[in-house]
Amino acid sequence: DFIWLPLTRSTATEYNTTKELPFIQDIFDGLQNSIMLQYDYAIYTNVDIILHEDFYNIVREQIRAGYDNFQINRQTVIGGNMNNKGDPYTVQDLDEIFASQELQLHTGTDCFVIEKSIFENVDLGNLFLGTIPFPAMLLTQTTYFAKEARRFESFELNATFHLGDEMIWREDESLITLMKLNMNNAAAVFNLEWKKRCNILRRSTAKNSLIMGQYCMNLRRKMDMFREGSKFYAKIVHVISPYGIDNCDAHFCPVNLVMGSMLRAAEFSRSPRSPILLATATFPEDAAAAPPDFIRLPLTRS
């Protein structure tokens, strides 16, 4: 029932990585160049988005309402991919998903409905799927070319679902590396022309221009935060110099408690991409007292 659009390259072939992720523009080009497909609107959803049975009727309603570009935010099904019986969800469980009351809203964008003339103007360069910021770039470009754009939040249309919200890309080292590459690819697409477009719109007070300005700012913020060399990836080292204290039975008291707190704080650091480095500067006879997770910096005089 599906029309096949062949892909010839991936992040594995272009960047020699273990992850085989497709380039979004290759998908769009395949759709536009296919002689088998005649369409007025194109829909793109991420591969993990589940559609309500009324999804296409909901989409047609919005097209008839006059929107030439809109997004439908998903509803997150709390509890992951297990049904009420404790088994993985299957097609037979769709009604259970649709009837679920355990739902959360989601702020990200993973379902795009785009009128053909807008779709043909999109140029996403070498951005690939599987990591940010391709949704922000697609949102920015399609909104710019649209006459009547809208973003529907999670519970407005009840049209799409996602099982759980683990965000494994935040912990997967290979995806983290690819995300940095994708940020550089985004910077190449967000060229001087796009910066000029965003700056012009930012000075406008028209509703659509204000929305577009917000998307531009969000895209720029993500590129500034996550690109290689950004302050988001700043490497931090915390060094202390413990020494013996009189009238205390424990070695390095109360510094042993301090080092324990440092280890715990480093474990709870919200930036797993840039782990906190811990170091102790000690005299040789005290080196063994420092926790093994600390880098030892020897001291030779006092």
C-alpha positions as CSV (number, residue, x, y, z in Angstrom):
1,D,0.0,0.0,0.0
2,F,3.0,2.3,0.4
3,I,4.9,3.9,-2.5
4,W,8.6,3.3,-2.2
5,L,10.9,6.3,-2.4
6,P,14.5,5.0,-2.6
7,L,17.3,6.7,-0.6
8,T,20.9,6.4,-1.6
9,R,22.8,8.1,1.2
10,S,22.7,8.4,5.0
11,T,24.8,9.6,7.9
12,A,26.6,6.2,7.8
13,T,27.8,6.8,4.2
14,E,28.5,10.5,4.6
15,Y,30.0,10.6,8.1
16,N,31.2,7.1,8.6
17,T,28.9,6.6,11.7
18,T,27.1,3.5,13.0
19,K,23.8,5.4,12.9
20,E,22.1,5.2,9.4
21,L,19.9,8.3,9.5
22,P,18.4,9.7,6.3
23,F,18.8,13.3,5.1
24,I,15.4,15.1,5.2
25,Q,15.9,16.9,1.9
26,D,16.6,13.6,0.1
27,I,13.1,12.4,1.3
28,F,11.5,15.6,0.1
29,D,13.3,15.5,-3.2
30,G,12.2,11.9,-3.7
31,L,8.6,12.9,-3.1
32,Q,8.8,15.9,-5.5
33,N,10.5,13.9,-8.3
34,S,8.3,10.9,-8.2
35,I,6.1,10.5,-11.3
36,M,3.7,8.3,-9.3
37,L,2.7,11.0,-6.9
38,Q,0.4,13.9,-7.7
39,Y,-0.5,15.9,-4.6
40,D,-1.7,19.4,-3.4
41,Y,-0.4,19.0,0.2
42,A,2.4,16.9,1.7
43,I,2.4,15.5,5.2
44,Y,5.6,14.6,7.0
45,T,5.5,12.9,10.4
46,N,8.4,11.4,12.4
47,V,8.6,7.7,12.3
48,D,7.4,7.2,15.9
49,I,4.2,9.2,15.5
50,I,0.9,7.2,15.8
51,L,-2.1,8.5,13.9
52,H,-5.6,8.6,15.2
53,E,-8.1,6.9,12.9
54,D,-9.6,10.3,12.2
55,F,-6.3,11.9,11.4
56,Y,-6.8,12.5,7.6
57,N,-10.3,13.8,8.1
58,I,-8.9,16.3,10.7
59,V,-6.2,17.4,8.3
60,R,-8.7,18.0,5.5
61,E,-10.8,20.1,7.9
62,Q,-7.8,22.4,8.5
63,I,-7.0,22.6,4.8
64,R,-10.7,23.6,4.1
65,A,-10.4,26.2,6.9
66,G,-7.7,27.9,4.8
67,Y,-4.4,26.8,6.3
68,D,-1.7,26.3,3.8
69,N,0.9,25.2,6.4
70,F,0.2,23.8,9.8
71,Q,1.7,21.5,12.5
72,I,-0.1,19.1,14.8
73,N,1.7,18.5,18.1
74,R,1.5,15.0,19.5
75,Q,0.0,13.7,22.7
76,T,2.5,11.7,24.8
77,V,1.1,8.4,26.2
78,I,2.5,8.0,29.7
79,G,4.0,4.7,30.5
80,G,5.9,4.0,27.4
81,N,5.2,1.2,24.9
82,M,3.4,-1.3,27.2
83,N,-0.3,-1.9,27.1
84,N,-2.7,-2.5,30.0
85,K,-1.7,-6.2,30.0
86,G,2.0,-5.5,30.3
87,D,2.8,-6.5,26.7
88,P,4.3,-4.2,24.0
89,Y,1.7,-2.3,22.0
90,T,0.6,-3.7,18.6
91,V,-1.9,-2.6,16.0
92,Q,-4.6,-4.4,17.9
93,D,-4.1,-2.0,20.8
94,L,-4.8,1.2,18.8
95,D,-8.2,1.7,20.4
96,E,-6.6,1.5,23.9
97,I,-4.1,4.2,22.9
98,F,-6.9,6.4,21.5
99,A,-8.9,6.0,24.7
100,S,-6.0,6.6,27.0
101,Q,-6.5,9.2,29.7
102,E,-2.9,9.2,30.7
103,L,-1.6,11.8,28.3
104,Q,0.9,14.6,28.4
105,L,1.3,17.6,26.1
106,H,4.5,17.9,24.1
107,T,6.1,21.1,23.0
108,G,8.2,19.8,20.1
109,T,7.0,19.6,16.5
110,D,6.8,16.2,14.7
111,C,3.9,16.5,12.3
112,F,3.9,18.9,9.3
113,V,1.2,19.6,6.7
114,I,2.6,21.7,3.9
115,E,0.9,23.0,0.7
116,K,2.8,22.0,-2.5
117,S,4.1,25.5,-3.5
118,I,5.6,25.9,0.0
119,F,7.0,22.4,0.0
120,E,8.8,23.1,-3.2
121,N,10.5,26.1,-1.7
122,V,12.0,24.2,1.3
123,D,15.7,23.7,1.2
124,L,17.1,21.8,4.3
125,G,20.6,21.2,2.8
126,N,22.3,18.4,4.7
127,L,20.1,18.3,7.7
128,F,19.3,14.7,8.7
129,L,16.6,13.0,10.9
130,G,17.0,11.6,14.3
131,T,18.3,14.7,16.1
132,I,17.6,18.4,16.4
133,P,17.4,21.0,14.8
134,F,15.7,19.8,11.6
135,P,12.1,20.4,13.0
136,A,13.0,24.0,13.9
137,M,14.5,24.6,10.5
138,L,11.5,23.1,8.7
139,L,9.1,25.1,10.9
140,T,10.9,28.3,10.1
141,Q,11.1,27.8,6.4
142,T,7.5,26.6,5.8
143,T,6.1,29.4,8.0
144,Y,8.0,32.0,6.1
145,F,6.5,30.9,2.7
146,A,3.0,30.3,4.1
147,K,0.1,32.7,3.7
148,E,-2.0,31.2,6.6
149,A,0.0,29.2,9.1
150,R,-1.0,27.6,12.4
151,R,0.5,25.4,15.0
152,F,-2.0,23.1,16.8
153,E,-0.9,22.2,20.4
154,S,-1.2,18.7,21.8
155,F,-4.8,18.6,22.9
156,E,-6.4,20.9,20.3
157,L,-7.0,18.2,17.6
158,N,-6.2,14.9,19.5
159,A,-4.8,13.6,16.2
160,T,-1.4,12.1,17.0
161,F,0.2,10.1,19.7
162,H,3.7,9.1,20.9
163,L,4.5,6.3,23.3
164,G,6.5,7.7,26.3
165,D,9.0,10.5,26.2
166,E,12.4,9.0,27.1
167,M,14.5,11.4,24.9
168,I,17.2,8.8,24.4
169,W,19.1,11.2,22.1
170,R,20.2,13.1,25.2
171,E,22.2,10.1,26.5
172,D,23.3,8.3,23.3
173,E,26.9,9.4,22.6
174,S,26.7,8.6,18.9
175,L,23.5,10.7,18.6
176,I,25.2,13.5,20.5
177,T,28.1,13.5,18.1
178,L,25.6,13.6,15.2
179,M,23.6,16.4,16.7
180,K,26.8,18.6,16.7
181,L,27.2,17.7,13.0
182,N,23.5,18.6,12.4
183,M,24.0,22.0,14.1
184,N,26.8,22.8,11.7
185,N,24.6,21.7,8.8
186,A,21.9,24.0,10.1
187,A,24.3,26.9,10.2
188,A,25.1,26.3,6.6
189,V,21.4,26.4,5.6
190,F,20.7,29.4,7.9
191,N,22.7,31.6,5.6
192,L,22.9,35.4,5.2
193,E,19.6,35.4,3.2
194,W,17.7,33.7,5.9
195,K,19.2,35.9,8.6
196,K,18.0,38.9,6.6
197,R,14.5,37.5,6.2
198,C,14.3,36.9,9.9
199,N,15.5,40.4,10.8
200,I,13.0,42.0,8.5
201,L,10.1,40.0,10.0
202,R,11.3,40.7,13.5
203,R,10.6,44.4,12.9
204,S,7.1,43.8,11.8
205,T,4.1,43.8,14.1
206,A,1.9,41.6,11.8
207,K,0.7,38.4,13.6
208,N,2.3,36.0,11.2
209,S,5.5,37.9,11.2
210,L,5.6,37.9,15.0
211,I,5.2,34.1,15.0
212,M,7.9,33.7,12.3
213,G,10.2,35.9,14.4
214,Q,9.7,33.6,17.3
215,Y,10.6,30.6,15.2
216,C,13.8,32.4,13.9
217,M,14.8,33.2,17.5
218,N,14.2,29.6,18.6
219,L,16.3,28.2,15.7
220,R,19.1,30.6,16.4
221,R,19.0,29.8,20.1
222,K,19.3,26.1,19.5
223,M,22.2,26.6,17.1
224,D,24.0,28.8,19.6
225,M,23.4,26.3,22.4
226,F,24.2,23.0,20.7
227,R,26.8,23.7,18.0
228,E,30.3,22.4,18.4
229,G,32.3,24.9,20.5
230,S,29.2,26.5,22.1
231,K,29.1,27.3,25.8
232,F,26.5,24.6,26.2
233,Y,29.4,22.1,25.8
234,A,31.8,24.0,28.0
235,K,34.2,21.7,29.8
236,I,34.3,22.2,33.5
237,V,36.9,21.1,36.0
238,H,36.5,21.5,39.7
239,V,39.7,21.3,41.8
240,I,40.1,21.3,45.5
241,S,43.2,20.8,47.7
242,P,42.3,18.7,50.8
243,Y,44.6,18.6,53.8
244,G,44.6,17.2,57.3
245,I,42.7,19.1,60.0
246,D,43.5,18.8,63.7
247,N,41.0,17.3,66.1
248,C,39.2,15.2,63.5
249,D,39.3,11.4,63.4
250,A,38.4,11.0,59.7
251,H,41.0,11.7,57.1
252,F,40.4,15.0,55.4
253,C,37.4,15.7,57.7
254,P,35.1,17.4,56.8
255,V,36.6,17.4,53.3
256,N,35.6,13.8,52.8
257,L,32.0,14.9,53.0
258,V,32.7,17.8,50.6
259,M,34.2,15.4,48.0
260,G,31.2,13.1,48.4
261,S,28.9,16.1,47.7
262,M,31.0,16.9,44.6
263,L,30.6,13.4,43.2
264,R,26.9,13.6,43.8
265,A,26.6,17.0,42.1
266,A,28.6,15.8,39.1
267,E,26.4,12.7,38.8
268,F,23.3,15.0,38.7
269,S,24.8,17.4,36.2
270,R,22.3,18.1,33.5
271,S,24.8,18.1,30.7
272,P,25.9,14.5,30.1
273,R,27.5,15.6,26.9
274,S,30.1,17.5,28.9
275,P,30.8,15.6,32.2
276,I,32.2,17.5,35.1
277,L,35.9,16.7,35.8
278,L,36.9,16.5,39.5
279,A,40.5,17.0,40.7
280,T,42.4,17.0,43.9
281,A,45.8,18.5,44.5
282,T,47.4,16.5,47.3
283,F,50.8,15.6,48.7
284,P,52.0,12.1,47.7
285,E,51.3,10.6,51.1
286,D,47.6,11.7,51.0
287,A,46.9,10.8,47.4
288,A,45.2,7.5,48.2
289,A,42.6,9.2,50.4
290,A,41.0,10.9,47.4
291,P,38.1,9.0,45.7
292,P,39.2,7.1,42.6
293,D,36.9,9.3,40.4
294,F,39.1,12.3,41.1
295,I,42.1,13.2,39.0
296,R,45.1,13.5,41.3
297,L,47.4,16.5,40.9
298,P,50.5,15.9,43.0
299,L,51.9,18.7,45.3
300,T,55.7,18.7,46.2
301,R,56.0,21.5,48.7
302,S,54.1,23.1,51.6
